């Protein structure tokens, strides 16, 4: 939605897919090393795509770009660069060339440099980065980018959790993270070695997880953990740096909520009608899934989400 603003460089799913031990490290790295960080593949996503599952966030043009579905695609080509150009491979090459010539500096300074490069190349005046899991490392973002402003879009916990269960790029890592039962009562680590790089075979462990329908409570635990981590980070933010937006409000009254966001980010007037274009992207309120769960599973999911729901003032 914010990408409809002609002055905004809307950076989609960039930081969250990078090596978490390196993306905000204090030690300097060379420009070439930072380019390699942005260019590494995300092996879990590769495994999902290789098995033919859809991932809506992936916008790389398989079939007409240099990479095929299931290849080890550089992370910044997965969702970020293809949203700005019809030739993301050329922009990728230009980005790598730019970063390779940059001096040694901490990663946050490389982030600032590459955002500046993209803004100059695309004629934008400011950048915003959107990532579904960024609340989990909100404190690192706040410390690395002092003065930045943060919008937290949150949804009803059980409904967000059930949405994630249907999303295979979430299903695989969340099941791994919590060792969820996935196949005939066996947990992830009882299935054997998980081979993300190899070609899929009938019944391989990764495919069994992706084909499973794990208990909803594990996705509720993940959702809740993310919210709790994020709220702990609020202590490092000033009040004017943080805005909460309800997902339900955003999809039922998009123009009003976008006006709040516009004012929060001090984006100025709306001369070309970008807010109307952004509001038109709403596809309606998704149907509720939680009421359709068996009673026991629904209660377990609600319990898993309870702490996060309380923090958000939703219960």
Secondary structure as UniProt FT lines:
FT   HELIX           2..4
FT   TURN            6..7
FT   STRAND          8..12
FT   HELIX           15..17
FT   TURN            20..24
FT   HELIX           31..39
FT   HELIX           43..50
FT   TURN            51..52
FT   TURN            56..57
FT   TURN            62..64
FT   TURN            69..70
FT   HELIX           75..78
FT   TURN            79..80
FT   HELIX           81..83
FT   HELIX           88..100
FT   HELIX           107..122
FT   STRAND          126..130
FT   TURN            132..133
FT   HELIX           134..137
FT   HELIX           138..144
FT   TURN            146..147
FT   STRAND          150..154
FT   HELIX           157..165
FT   HELIX           168..178
FT   STRAND          181..183
FT   TURN            184..185
FT   STRAND          186..187
FT   HELIX           188..190
FT   TURN            202..203
FT   HELIX           205..211
FT   HELIX           216..233
FT   HELIX           234..236
FT   HELIX           239..241
FT   STRAND          242..246
FT   HELIX           247..252
FT   HELIX           254..264
FT   TURN            265..266
FT   TURN            271..272
FT   HELIX           274..279
FT   TURN            280..281
FT   HELIX           290..292
FT   HELIX           295..311
FT   TURN            312..313
//
